[in-house]
Amino acid sequence: MLKLSLPLRLQLSLVIVVGAALLKHHAWYELSVYGAIALFWACFLHVPIRQLGGLIGTELIFLSLLALPLGWERASFLLVRSLVCLVTMNSFLLTLPPHSFGIALKSLPVPAPLKENLLLAGQYMEILLSEVTRMRRSAQLRGLTGTTGWLRYASAAMIGALYLRSLDRAERVYGAMVARGYNGQLPIDSPLKPKERFALLLAWAIAGVVTLSSYKI
């Protein structure tokens, strides 16, 4: 398999997400193109299907609560577009090596404070997923196996306990980062190579053509 650097994988993921997010409403044909690209991206990165499906299913439940009041036609397009974006970004995040999100962020042409916020958000997501895994294992040890048992345990205890545990652990992780000299920036550089820049430029060009075609009269 062709290996892509972390910065290039992040920026290609952002190309797909930004292009899909800027589509005109009800541009189903162009959205289907982005959907096919997102599925190819997930297969290319060899994402764990069960983990990806569980994560996206949970996210879509919350999104549906926000979108359905807008009407079925508008909500259906928003949910499918959100699904394309979630498949793309979750595929990237689930295939990241541990604690390497900051390396990928280093190459983004965005202000340093935004990079710092994204880095801390990425660290918190890792902590959150770790806590979910621990709580799920704890539920299984208590005999709550299967989907029904896990959902019963989650609805009864997970939300409050997960927030408190993950927040406490996140504060401890941030304190450890500061104690080791963290000042908002990572002491590493990850510039894109010329071939990677050309591939990224080509991806932006393709995304631009697909997205702009949704606005044709």
C-alpha positions in Angstrom: 0.0 0.0 0.0 1.2 3.5 -0.8 2.2 5.2 2.4 1.2 8.8 3.0 2.8 11.1 5.6 0.6 12.2 8.5 0.4 15.9 7.3 -0.7 14.8 3.8 -3.3 12.4 5.2 -4.7 15.2 7.4 -4.8 17.7 4.5 -6.4 15.3 2.1 -9.0 14.5 4.7 -9.7 18.2 5.0 -10.0 18.6 1.2 -12.8 16.0 1.2 -14.6 17.5 4.3 -14.4 21.1 3.1 -15.5 20.2 -0.4 -18.5 18.3 0.8 -19.4 21.0 3.4 -19.5 23.7 0.7 -21.8 21.8 -1.6 -25.1 23.4 -2.6 -28.2 21.9 -0.8 -29.8 19.0 -2.6 -26.7 18.5 -4.9 -27.1 14.7 -4.5 -25.0 13.8 -7.6 -22.0 15.7 -6.3 -22.5 14.4 -2.8 -22.5 10.9 -4.1 -19.1 11.6 -5.7 -17.8 12.7 -2.3 -19.4 9.7 -0.7 -17.5 7.4 -3.1 -14.3 9.2 -2.3 -14.9 9.0 1.4 -15.5 5.2 1.2 -12.3 4.8 -0.9 -10.4 6.9 1.7 -11.6 4.6 4.5 -10.6 1.5 2.6 -7.3 3.0 1.6 -6.5 3.7 5.3 -7.6 0.2 6.4 -10.0 1.5 9.1 -11.4 -1.0 11.6 -15.0 -1.2 10.3 -16.7 -2.1 13.5 -15.0 0.7 15.4 -15.8 3.2 12.6 -19.4 2.1 12.5 -19.9 2.3 16.2 -18.4 5.8 16.4 -20.3 7.2 13.4 -23.6 5.6 14.7 -23.2 7.5 18.0 -22.4 10.8 16.3 -25.3 10.5 13.8 -27.8 10.0 16.6 -26.9 13.4 18.1 -26.8 15.0 14.6 -30.2 13.7 13.8 -31.7 15.4 16.8 -30.5 18.7 15.5 -31.3 18.1 11.8 -34.8 16.5 11.8 -36.6 19.7 13.0 -35.4 21.3 9.8 -37.7 19.1 7.7 -37.2 15.7 6.1 -35.8 16.9 2.8 -33.3 19.3 4.2 -32.4 17.0 7.1 -31.8 14.0 4.9 -29.2 15.9 2.8 -27.5 17.4 5.9 -27.3 13.9 7.5 -25.8 12.3 4.4 -23.3 15.1 4.0 -22.4 14.8 7.7 -22.0 11.1 7.2 -19.5 11.7 4.4 -17.5 14.1 6.5 -17.6 11.8 9.6 -16.4 8.8 7.6 -13.5 10.9 6.2 -12.3 12.4 9.5 -12.9 9.4 11.6 -11.0 7.3 9.1 -8.1 9.6 9.6 -8.3 9.8 13.4 -8.8 6.0 13.9 -5.7 5.2 11.9 -3.4 7.7 13.6 -0.5 6.3 15.6 -0.8 7.2 19.3 0.0 10.8 20.2 0.9 11.8 16.6 -2.0 14.3 16.0 0.3 17.2 16.7 2.7 16.1 14.0 0.0 16.2 11.5 -1.2 19.6 12.7 2.2 21.2 12.3 1.9 21.5 8.6 -1.5 23.3 8.5 -1.3 26.9 7.4 -3.5 28.2 10.3 -2.7 30.4 13.3 -0.7 28.9 16.2 -3.5 29.4 18.8 -5.9 27.4 16.6 -3.3 24.6 16.2 -3.0 24.5 20.0 -6.7 24.2 20.5 -6.9 21.4 17.9 -4.0 19.6 19.5 -5.7 19.7 22.9 -9.0 18.6 21.4 -7.2 15.7 19.7 -5.6 14.7 23.0 -9.0 14.9 24.7 -10.5 12.7 22.0 -7.9 10.1 22.7 -8.6 10.2 26.4 -12.3 10.0 25.8 -12.0 7.0 23.6 -9.8 5.3 26.1 -12.3 6.0 28.9 -15.2 4.6 26.8 -13.2 1.4 26.1 -12.5 1.0 29.9 -16.1 1.5 30.8 -17.3 -0.9 28.1 -14.8 -3.5 29.5 -16.1 -2.8 33.0 -19.7 -3.4 31.8 -18.7 -6.7 30.2 -17.1 -7.8 33.5 -20.4 -7.1 35.2 -22.3 -9.4 32.8 -23.7 -6.7 30.6 -22.8 -8.2 27.3 -24.4 -7.6 23.9 -25.8 -4.4 22.5 -28.8 -4.2 24.8 -26.8 -4.6 28.0 -24.2 -2.1 26.9 -26.8 0.5 26.0 -28.6 0.0 29.4 -25.3 0.5 31.2 -24.4 3.5 29.1 -27.8 5.2 29.5 -27.7 4.7 33.3 -24.2 5.6 34.2 -21.9 6.5 31.3 -22.7 10.1 30.5 -21.9 11.8 33.9 -19.2 9.4 34.9 -17.5 9.5 31.5 -17.4 13.3 31.6 -16.0 13.5 35.1 -13.4 10.8 34.5 -12.2 12.1 31.1 -12.1 15.7 32.3 -10.0 14.7 35.4 -7.7 12.7 33.3 -7.4 15.4 30.7 -6.3 17.9 33.3 -3.7 15.5 34.6 -2.4 14.9 31.1 -2.2 18.7 30.4 -0.4 19.3 33.7 2.1 16.6 32.7 2.6 18.2 29.3 3.3 21.6 30.9 5.7 20.1 33.4 7.7 18.6 30.5 8.0 22.0 28.8 4.9 22.2 26.6 4.3 25.9 25.6 1.7 25.5 22.9 4.0 24.3 20.2 5.6 21.0 19.4 9.4 21.1 18.8 9.0 19.3 15.4 8.6 20.3 11.8 6.7 18.3 9.2 6.8 20.2 5.9 5.2 18.6 2.8 7.5 17.3 0.1 7.2 18.7 -3.5 5.4 15.6 -4.7 3.0 15.8 -1.7 2.3 19.5 -2.4 1.5 18.6 -6.1 -0.8 15.8 -4.9 -2.5 18.2 -2.5 -2.9 20.9 -5.2 -4.4 18.3 -7.5 -6.9 17.2 -4.8 -8.0 20.8 -4.2 -8.5 21.3 -7.9 -10.7 18.2 -8.2 -12.6 19.1 -5.1 -13.1 22.6 -6.5 -14.5 21.3 -9.8 -16.9 18.9 -8.1 -18.1 21.5 -5.5 -18.5 24.4 -8.0 -20.4 22.1 -10.4 -23.2 21.8 -7.7 -23.8 25.6 -8.2 -24.3 25.4 -11.9 -27.6 26.9 -13.1 
